[in-house]
Structures are given as structure tokens and as C-alpha cells.
Amino acid sequence: MKYKISSQYCYYNNEIVEMYFINNVPFTFEELPQLMQQDPYIQIDATNNEEYTPEDLYRTSFYLIDEECHPCLFPVDLENPEDMPE
């Protein structure tokens, strides 16, 4: 089974970040420069998406680690490996 990586802007710990998902399960994020966080289009996008806390990300990452599906830690068959964060 191939897994799909996706990303979206959302609020994490009261900041806008680019959250990465594997089959819709969040596993990591990238912080955005302040200039990008102030972009009205990114703010609207983040507001329309789910908000995450550090506890949420801990829980989902731990689940992926338990299942050996965390793409940053285990070799996972990805449909779109080019979309992995750096």
C-alpha cells in the first residue's frame, strides 16, 4: 500500500505553520516566516483548517511510530515522496 503526503496551513500552538500529513494523519510541521504568517490568504486558509496542539501532534506521531509508518523515521512506500518536508 502506498501512502500519500499532503500539507496545509493551519494553526499550531497559536502560530500558523505548514503541517504535513501522511494519509491525513499529521506527523510534522514547518514554521513559516513572519511575513508569510501575515499573508491574508494564508491566514484565511489556516483559519479554515483544523487547529493542532503539541499534544495532538505528539499523539499522532506516537501512533505512526508504533505502526512504523512515520515517514521521517521509517522507510514508507510513498505515492509522492517529493512532497516530504526537508
Summary of the structure (lengths in Angstrom):
residues: 86
radius of gyration: 13.2
end to end distance: 23.2
largest distance: 38.7
contacts: 218
relative contact order: 0.27
helix: 34%
strand: 30%
